[in-house]
Amino acid sequence: MCIRDSINISDMHARQALQSHPIYTIAKAGNIAMTKSLAKELGPNVRVNSVAPGAILWPEHESDDEVKQNSVLSKVPMGRLGTEQDIAQTAYFLAVEATYMTGQTIAVDGGSSNSL
């Protein structure tokens, strides 16, 4: 039997609503629900998991807004932005090493989701 993997990219705002962006929040929450549903529907032949990034890159329109950046980073227990490599390593873990995981969403957010 050939096992396949699906790695979805969600967002920390799927679990913590982003003010003034309800459509985005709803879509990302749906992504997590899809991950759980497809894990049940497609298992055991397909493992379906998701990565939910937190603060990774500054939006271009906020790249020089130090007040906003400090506000965001004050809520991240790791005290820094994540990197694209953090997301890639988590996706790799889910695809290659986490052979008994399906239907899960891993927050890659420097601990921000623990602060809720």
DSSP file (Angstrom, degrees, kcal/mol; ACC not computed):
  #  RESIDUE AA STRUCTURE BP1 BP2  ACC     N-H-->O    O-->H-N    N-H-->O    O-->H-N    TCO  KAPPA ALPHA  PHI   PSI    X-CA   Y-CA   Z-CA
    1    1 A M              0   0    0      0, 0.0     2,-0.6     0, 0.0     0, 0.0   0.000 360.0 360.0 360.0 134.3    0.0    0.0    0.0
    2    2 A C        -     0   0    0     44,-0.0     2,-0.5     0, 0.0     0, 0.0  -0.830 360.0-150.9 -96.5 121.6    1.3    3.4   -0.9
    3    3 A I        -     0   0    0     -2,-0.6     2,-0.3    43,-0.1    43,-0.2  -0.785  14.4-169.0 -92.0 132.3    0.9    6.1    1.7
    4    4 A R  E     -a   46   0A   0     41,-2.5    43,-3.0    -2,-0.5     2,-0.4  -0.798   8.1-141.4-116.2 161.4    0.6    9.7    0.4
    5    5 A D  E     -a   47   0A   0     -2,-0.3     2,-0.4    41,-0.2    43,-0.2  -0.947   9.9-165.9-126.7 145.4    0.7   12.9    2.3
    6    6 A S  E     -a   48   0A   0     41,-2.6    43,-2.7    -2,-0.4     2,-0.6  -0.995   7.7-169.5-125.8 124.4   -1.2   16.2    2.1
    7    7 A I  E     -a   49   0A   0     -2,-0.4     2,-0.3    41,-0.2    43,-0.2  -0.955   8.3-165.3-116.0 113.6    0.2   19.2    3.9
    8    8 A N  E     -a   50   0A   0     41,-2.9    43,-2.6    -2,-0.6     2,-0.6  -0.674  14.4-135.9 -95.6 151.3   -2.1   22.2    4.1
    9    9 A I  E     +a   51   0A   0     -2,-0.3    43,-0.2    41,-0.2    41,-0.0  -0.937  34.0 160.3-109.6 116.4   -1.1   25.7    5.1
   10   10 A S        -     0   0    0     41,-3.4     2,-0.3    -2,-0.6    42,-0.1   0.155  30.1-119.3-104.8-136.1   -3.4   27.4    7.4
   11   11 A D    >   -     0   0    0     41,-0.2     3,-1.9    17,-0.2     4,-0.3  -0.960  21.6-109.9-168.5 152.7   -2.7   30.3    9.7
   12   12 A M  G >> S+     0   0    0     41,-2.2     3,-1.3    -2,-0.3     4,-1.1   0.773 114.0  68.9 -61.3 -23.5   -2.7   31.2   13.4
   13   13 A H  G 34 S+     0   0    0      1,-0.3     5,-0.3    40,-0.3    -1,-0.3   0.487  78.2  77.8 -78.4  -0.8   -5.8   33.3   12.7
   14   14 A A  G <4 S+     0   0    0     -3,-1.9    -1,-0.3    14,-0.2    -2,-0.2   0.804 110.1  27.6 -69.1 -29.1   -7.8   30.2   12.0
   15   15 A R  T <4 S+     0   0    0     -3,-1.3     2,-0.5    -4,-0.3    -2,-0.2   0.604 127.9  44.9-105.7 -18.4   -8.0   29.8   15.8
   16   16 A Q  S  < S-     0   0    0     -4,-1.1    -1,-0.3     9,-0.0    97,-0.0  -0.917  93.8-124.3-131.3 102.6   -7.6   33.5   16.8
   17   17 A A        -     0   0    0     -2,-0.5     2,-0.7    -3,-0.2    -3,-0.1  -0.111  15.2-133.1 -55.2 139.6   -9.8   35.8   14.7
   18   18 A L    >   -     0   0    0      3,-0.3     3,-1.9    -5,-0.3     7,-0.2  -0.851  27.0-120.5 -96.0 113.6   -8.1   38.6   12.8
   19   19 A Q  T 3  S+     0   0    0     -2,-0.7    -1,-0.0     1,-0.3     0, 0.0  -0.230  93.9  13.0 -56.6 138.8  -10.0   41.8   13.4
   20   20 A S  T 3  S+     0   0    0      1,-0.1    -1,-0.3     3,-0.0     3,-0.1   0.516 114.3  81.1  71.7   8.4  -11.3   43.4   10.1
   21   21 A H    <>  +     0   0    0     -3,-1.9     4,-2.2     1,-0.1    -3,-0.3  -0.375  43.8 148.2-136.2  57.2  -10.5   40.3    8.1
   22   22 A P  H  > S+     0   0    0      0, 0.0     4,-2.7     0, 0.0     5,-0.2   0.872  72.7  53.8 -64.6 -37.0  -13.5   37.9    8.7
   23   23 A I  H  > S+     0   0    0      2,-0.2     4,-2.5     1,-0.2     5,-0.2   0.924 110.3  47.3 -64.1 -43.3  -13.3   36.2    5.3
   24   24 A Y  H  > S+     0   0    0      2,-0.2     4,-2.4     1,-0.2     5,-0.2   0.937 113.2  48.7 -61.2 -47.3   -9.6   35.4    5.8
   25   25 A T  H  X S+     0   0    0     -4,-2.2     4,-2.2    -7,-0.2    -2,-0.2   0.917 112.4  48.1 -59.9 -44.9  -10.3   34.0    9.3
   26   26 A I  H  X S+     0   0    0     -4,-2.7     4,-2.3     1,-0.2    -1,-0.2   0.910 111.3  50.6 -63.0 -43.1  -13.2   31.9    8.0
   27   27 A A  H  X S+     0   0    0     -4,-2.5     4,-1.5     1,-0.2    -2,-0.2   0.910 112.1  46.2 -63.0 -42.5  -11.2   30.5    5.1
   28   28 A K  H  X S+     0   0    0     -4,-2.4     4,-1.5     2,-0.2    -1,-0.2   0.863 111.3  51.6 -71.4 -34.6   -8.3   29.5    7.3
   29   29 A A  H  X S+     0   0    0     -4,-2.2     4,-2.1    -5,-0.2    -1,-0.2   0.890 108.8  52.5 -65.1 -38.7  -10.6   27.9    9.9
   30   30 A G  H  X S+     0   0    0     -4,-2.3     4,-2.8     1,-0.2    -2,-0.2   0.841 102.8  58.8 -63.4 -33.3  -12.2   26.0    7.0
   31   31 A N  H  X S+     0   0    0     -4,-1.5     4,-2.2     2,-0.2    -1,-0.2   0.899 107.0  46.5 -61.8 -42.0   -8.8   24.8    6.0
   32   32 A I  H  X S+     0   0    0     -4,-1.5     4,-2.1     2,-0.2    -2,-0.2   0.910 112.5  49.5 -68.4 -41.8   -8.3   23.2    9.5
   33   33 A A  H  X S+     0   0    0     -4,-2.1     4,-2.6     1,-0.2    -2,-0.2   0.903 110.6  51.1 -62.4 -40.3  -11.8   21.6    9.3
   34   34 A M  H  X S+     0   0    0     -4,-2.8     4,-3.2     2,-0.2     5,-0.3   0.909 107.1  54.0 -61.6 -42.6  -10.9   20.3    5.8
   35   35 A T  H  X S+     0   0    0     -4,-2.2     4,-1.7     1,-0.2    -2,-0.2   0.930 112.3  43.4 -57.4 -47.4   -7.7   18.8    7.2
   36   36 A K  H  X S+     0   0    0     -4,-2.1     4,-1.5     2,-0.2    -2,-0.2   0.924 116.2  47.1 -65.5 -44.6   -9.6   17.0    9.9
   37   37 A S  H  X S+     0   0    0     -4,-2.6     4,-2.3     1,-0.2    -2,-0.2   0.927 113.0  47.2 -64.9 -46.1  -12.3   15.8    7.6
   38   38 A L  H  X S+     0   0    0     -4,-3.2     4,-2.9     1,-0.2     5,-0.3   0.832 105.4  60.2 -67.6 -30.8  -10.0   14.6    4.8
   39   39 A A  H  X S+     0   0    0     -4,-1.7     4,-1.2    -5,-0.3    -1,-0.2   0.910 111.0  41.5 -60.6 -40.5   -7.9   12.8    7.3
   40   40 A K  H  < S+     0   0    0     -4,-1.5    -2,-0.2    -3,-0.2    -1,-0.2   0.901 118.7  45.1 -72.0 -41.2  -10.9   10.7    8.2
   41   41 A E  H  < S+     0   0    0     -4,-2.3    -2,-0.2     1,-0.2    -3,-0.2   0.860 121.7  34.6 -72.0 -36.8  -12.1   10.3    4.6
   42   42 A L  H >X S+     0   0    0     -4,-2.9     4,-1.2    -5,-0.2     3,-0.9   0.601  93.1 144.8-100.2 -13.5   -8.8    9.4    3.0
   43   43 A G  T 3<  +     0   0    0     -4,-1.2     4,-0.1    -5,-0.3    59,-0.0  -0.369  54.5  23.2 -68.2 152.0   -7.1    7.4    5.8
   44   44 A P  T 34 S+     0   0    0      0, 0.0    -1,-0.3     0, 0.0     3,-0.1  -0.991 127.1  45.7 -90.4   1.8   -5.3    5.1    5.9
   45   45 A N  T <4 S+     0   0    0     -3,-0.9   -41,-2.5     1,-0.2     2,-0.4   0.782 118.6  36.7 -76.7 -25.1   -4.0    5.7    2.4
   46   46 A V  E  <  -a    4   0A   0     -4,-1.2     2,-0.5   -43,-0.2   -41,-0.2  -0.993  68.6-151.8-130.4 129.1   -3.5    9.4    2.7
   47   47 A R  E     -a    5   0A   0    -43,-3.0   -41,-2.6    -2,-0.4     2,-0.5  -0.866  15.3-164.4 -96.1 132.5   -2.3   11.3    5.7
   48   48 A V  E     +a    6   0A   0     -2,-0.5    55,-3.9   -43,-0.2    56,-0.4  -0.969  19.0 154.4-124.2 118.4   -3.6   14.9    5.9
   49   49 A N  E     -a    7   0A   0    -43,-2.7   -41,-2.9    -2,-0.5     2,-0.3  -0.825  24.2-142.8-135.2 173.4   -2.0   17.5    8.2
   50   50 A S  E     -ab   8 105A   0     54,-2.6    56,-2.6    -2,-0.3     2,-0.4  -0.976   5.5-144.9-142.4 151.3   -1.7   21.2    8.4
   51   51 A V  E     -ab   9 106A   0    -43,-2.6   -41,-3.4    -2,-0.3    56,-0.2  -0.968  11.0-161.7-115.0 132.9    0.8   23.9    9.4
   52   52 A A  E     - b   0 107A   0     54,-3.0    56,-2.0    -2,-0.4   -41,-0.2  -0.835  14.0-158.9-118.0  92.0   -0.5   27.1   11.0
   53   53 A P  E     - b   0 108A   0      0, 0.0   -41,-2.2     0, 0.0   -40,-0.3  -0.297   6.3-166.2 -68.3 152.1    2.2   29.8   10.8
   54   54 A G        -     0   0    0     54,-2.1     2,-0.7     1,-0.2    55,-0.1   0.097  63.2 -12.6-103.9-135.9    2.3   32.8   13.0
   55   55 A A  S    S+     0   0    0     54,-0.3    27,-2.8     1,-0.2    -1,-0.2  -0.571  76.0 141.1 -72.3 109.8    4.4   35.9   12.5
   56   56 A I        +     0   0    0     -2,-0.7     2,-0.3     1,-0.5    -1,-0.2   0.737  65.4  11.2-116.3 -52.2    6.9   34.9    9.8
   57   57 A L  S    S-     0   0    0     26,-0.1    -1,-0.5    24,-0.1    26,-0.0  -0.963  75.4-115.2-129.7 147.5    7.3   37.9    7.5
   58   58 A W        -     0   0    0     -2,-0.3     5,-0.1    -3,-0.1     2,-0.0  -0.631  37.5-110.0 -77.3 137.8    6.2   41.5    7.9
   59   59 A P    >   -     0   0    0      0, 0.0     3,-2.2     0, 0.0     4,-0.4  -0.393  30.8-114.1 -60.2 147.4    3.7   42.7    5.3
   60   60 A E  G >  S+     0   0    0      1,-0.3     3,-1.2     2,-0.2     4,-0.2   0.865 116.5  56.3 -54.6 -39.1    5.3   45.1    2.9
   61   61 A H  G 3  S+     0   0    0      1,-0.3    -1,-0.3     2,-0.1     3,-0.1   0.581 113.9  40.7 -73.3  -7.2    3.1   48.0    4.1
   62   62 A E  G X  S+     0   0    0     -3,-2.2     3,-1.5     1,-0.1    -1,-0.3   0.255  79.8 109.2-117.6  10.0    4.3   47.4    7.7
   63   63 A S  T <  S+     0   0    0     -3,-1.2    -2,-0.1    -4,-0.4    -3,-0.1   0.719  90.0  33.0 -64.9 -21.0    8.0   46.7    7.0
   64   64 A D  T 3  S+     0   0    0     -4,-0.2     2,-1.2    -3,-0.1    -1,-0.3   0.230  88.3 107.4-117.0  14.3    9.1   50.0    8.5
   65   65 A D    <>  +     0   0    0     -3,-1.5     4,-2.4     1,-0.2     5,-0.2  -0.698  39.5 173.9 -94.3  84.9    6.4   50.3   11.3
   66   66 A E  H  > S+     0   0    0     -2,-1.2     4,-2.7     1,-0.2     5,-0.2   0.820  75.6  57.2 -63.9 -32.7    8.5   49.6   14.3
   67   67 A V  H  > S+     0   0    0      2,-0.2     4,-2.0     1,-0.2    -1,-0.2   0.951 110.9  43.1 -62.6 -48.8    5.7   50.4   16.7
   68   68 A K  H  > S+     0   0    0      2,-0.2     4,-2.4     1,-0.2    -2,-0.2   0.914 114.3  51.1 -62.5 -44.2    3.5   47.7   15.1
   69   69 A Q  H  X S+     0   0    0     -4,-2.4     4,-2.9     1,-0.2     5,-0.2   0.921 110.4  48.3 -61.5 -44.8    6.4   45.2   14.9
   70   70 A N  H  X S+     0   0    0     -4,-2.7     4,-1.7     1,-0.2    -1,-0.2   0.871 110.3  53.1 -63.9 -36.4    7.2   45.7   18.6
   71   71 A S  H  < S+     0   0    0     -4,-2.0     4,-0.4    -5,-0.2    -2,-0.2   0.928 112.4  43.9 -63.1 -45.7    3.5   45.2   19.4
   72   72 A V  H >< S+     0   0    0     -4,-2.4     3,-1.6     1,-0.2    -2,-0.2   0.946 114.0  49.3 -64.6 -48.9    3.3   42.0   17.5
   73   73 A L  H >< S+     0   0    0     -4,-2.9     3,-1.4     1,-0.3     6,-0.3   0.772  99.2  66.8 -65.8 -25.5    6.7   40.6   18.9
   74   74 A S  T 3< S+     0   0    0     -4,-1.7    -1,-0.3     1,-0.3    -2,-0.2   0.713 101.5  50.2 -66.7 -17.9    5.6   41.4   22.5
   75   75 A K  T <  S+     0   0    0     -3,-1.6    -1,-0.3    -4,-0.4    -2,-0.2   0.385  92.8  86.8 -98.5   1.2    2.9   38.7   22.1
   76   76 A V    X   -     0   0    0     -3,-1.4     3,-2.4    -4,-0.2    35,-0.1  -0.897  66.7-154.2-105.1 110.1    5.4   36.1   20.8
   77   77 A P  T 3  S+     0   0    0      0, 0.0    34,-0.2     0, 0.0    -1,-0.1   0.805  96.4  57.8 -54.3 -31.0    7.1   34.2   23.7
   78   78 A M  T 3  S-     0   0    0     32,-1.6    33,-0.1     2,-0.2    32,-0.1   0.677 103.5-137.2 -73.5 -15.2   10.1   33.4   21.4
   79   79 A G    <   +     0   0    0     -3,-2.4     2,-0.3    -6,-0.3    -6,-0.1   0.667  68.7  69.4  73.2  17.9   10.5   37.2   21.0
   80   80 A R  S    S-     0   0    0     30,-0.1    -1,-0.2    -7,-0.1    -2,-0.2  -0.969  85.8 -88.2-155.4 166.4   11.2   37.1   17.3
   81   81 A L        -     0   0    0     -2,-0.3   -25,-0.2     1,-0.1     2,-0.1  -0.445  42.1-122.3 -71.8 153.6    9.7   36.4   13.9
   82   82 A G        -     0   0    0    -27,-2.8     2,-0.3    -2,-0.1    -1,-0.1  -0.297  27.0-124.8 -81.6-179.9    9.8   32.9   12.6
   83   83 A T     >  -     0   0    0     -2,-0.1     4,-1.3     1,-0.1     3,-0.4  -0.833  20.2-111.0-125.1 164.0   11.4   32.0    9.3
   84   84 A E  H  > S+     0   0    0     -2,-0.3     4,-2.4     1,-0.2     5,-0.2   0.852 119.6  60.3 -59.5 -33.6   10.3   30.4    6.1
   85   85 A Q  H  > S+     0   0    0      1,-0.2     4,-2.9     2,-0.2    -1,-0.2   0.848  96.9  58.9 -65.2 -34.1   12.7   27.5    7.1
   86   86 A D  H  > S+     0   0    0     -3,-0.4     4,-1.5     2,-0.2    -1,-0.2   0.912 109.5  43.9 -59.5 -41.6   10.6   27.0   10.3
   87   87 A I  H  X S+     0   0    0     -4,-1.3     4,-2.5     2,-0.2    -2,-0.2   0.930 113.9  49.9 -68.3 -45.8    7.6   26.3    8.1
   88   88 A A  H  X S+     0   0    0     -4,-2.4     4,-2.5     1,-0.2    -2,-0.2   0.896 109.5  51.3 -61.0 -41.6    9.5   24.1    5.7
   89   89 A Q  H  X S+     0   0    0     -4,-2.9     4,-2.4     2,-0.2    -1,-0.2   0.876 110.6  48.7 -65.0 -36.9   11.0   22.0    8.5
   90   90 A T  H  X S+     0   0    0     -4,-1.5     4,-2.4    -5,-0.2    -2,-0.2   0.915 111.4  48.9 -69.2 -42.5    7.5   21.5   10.0
   91   91 A A  H  X S+     0   0    0     -4,-2.5     4,-2.4     2,-0.2    -2,-0.2   0.909 111.8  50.1 -61.9 -41.4    6.1   20.4    6.6
   92   92 A Y  H  X>S+     0   0    0     -4,-2.5     4,-2.9     2,-0.2     5,-0.7   0.930 109.0  51.9 -61.3 -46.1    9.0   18.1    6.2
   93   93 A F  I  X>S+     0   0    0     -4,-2.4     5,-2.6     1,-0.2     4,-1.3   0.932 112.2  45.9 -55.6 -47.4    8.5   16.6    9.6
   94   94 A L  I  <5S+     0   0    0     -4,-2.4    -1,-0.2     1,-0.2    -2,-0.2   0.891 118.2  42.2 -64.4 -39.6    4.8   16.0    8.8
   95   95 A A  I  <5S+     0   0    0     -4,-2.4    -2,-0.2    -5,-0.2    -1,-0.2   0.831 131.5  17.1 -77.4 -33.0    5.5   14.5    5.4
   96   96 A V  I  <5S+     0   0    0     -4,-2.9    -3,-0.2    -5,-0.2     3,-0.2   0.815 131.2  27.5-112.1 -41.6    8.5   12.3    6.2
   97   97 A E  I  <<S+     0   0    0     -4,-1.3     2,-1.7    -5,-0.7    -3,-0.2   0.772 100.1  73.2-101.5 -28.6    8.9   11.7    9.9
   98   98 A A    > < +     0   0    0     -5,-2.6     3,-1.6    -6,-0.2    -1,-0.2  -0.442  53.1 157.8 -90.0  65.2    5.4   11.9   11.5
   99   99 A T  T 3  S+     0   0    0     -2,-1.7    -1,-0.2     1,-0.3    -5,-0.0   0.589  70.8  47.5 -71.0 -10.4    4.2    8.6   10.1
  100  100 A Y  T 3  S+     0   0    0     -3,-0.2     2,-0.4   -53,-0.0    -1,-0.3   0.055  92.8  97.1-116.6  24.2    1.4    8.1   12.7
  101  101 A M    <   +     0   0    0     -3,-1.6     2,-0.3    -7,-0.2    -3,-0.0  -0.946  38.2 150.0-115.5 134.0    0.0   11.6   12.5
  102  102 A T        +     0   0    0     -2,-0.4   -53,-0.2   -55,-0.1     3,-0.1  -0.960  60.7  26.4-155.6 148.2   -3.1   12.6   10.5
  103  103 A G  S    S+     0   0    0    -55,-3.9     2,-0.3    -2,-0.3   -54,-0.2   0.628  89.2 131.5  77.8  14.0   -5.7   15.3   10.9
  104  104 A Q        -     0   0    0    -56,-0.4   -54,-2.6   -69,-0.1     2,-0.5  -0.708  45.8-155.6-104.7 150.7   -3.4   17.5   12.9
  105  105 A T  E     -b   50   0A   0     -2,-0.3     2,-0.6   -56,-0.2   -54,-0.2  -0.991  12.0-156.0-121.5 122.6   -2.6   21.2   12.7
  106  106 A I  E     -b   51   0A   0    -56,-2.6   -54,-3.0    -2,-0.5     2,-0.5  -0.873  11.4-138.6-102.0 123.7    0.8   22.3   14.1
  107  107 A A  E     -b   52   0A   0     -2,-0.6     2,-0.6   -56,-0.2     3,-0.1  -0.693  16.0-173.6 -79.8 124.8    1.2   25.9   15.1
  108  108 A V  E     +b   53   0A   0    -56,-2.0   -54,-2.1    -2,-0.5   -26,-0.1  -0.747  45.3 119.2-116.4  78.6    4.5   27.3   14.1
  109  109 A D  S >  S-     0   0    0     -2,-0.6     3,-1.7   -56,-0.2   -54,-0.3   0.124  85.1-103.8-137.1  19.0    4.1   30.6   15.9
  110  110 A G  T 3  S-     0   0    0      1,-0.3   -32,-1.6    -3,-0.1   -31,-0.2   0.707  84.2 -55.6  63.7  18.5    6.8   31.0   18.5
  111  111 A G  T >  S+     0   0    0    -34,-0.2     3,-1.3   -35,-0.1     4,-0.4   0.460 101.2 131.4  94.2   2.4    4.3   30.2   21.2
  112  112 A S  G X   +     0   0    0     -3,-1.7     3,-1.6     1,-0.3     4,-0.1   0.865  69.0  56.7 -57.5 -39.2    1.8   32.9   20.3
  113  113 A S  G >  S+     0   0    0      1,-0.3     3,-0.8     2,-0.2    -1,-0.3   0.704  99.4  60.9 -70.1 -16.8   -1.2   30.5   20.4
  114  114 A N  G <  S+     0   0    0     -3,-1.3    -1,-0.3     1,-0.2    -2,-0.2   0.612  94.4  65.4 -78.9 -12.0   -0.3   29.5   24.0
  115  115 A S  G <         0   0    0     -3,-1.6    -1,-0.2    -4,-0.4    -2,-0.2   0.416 360.0 360.0 -91.3   1.5   -0.8   33.1   25.0
  116  116 A L    <         0   0    0     -3,-0.8    -1,-0.2    -4,-0.1    -2,-0.1   0.487 360.0 360.0 -71.1 360.0   -4.5   33.2   24.3
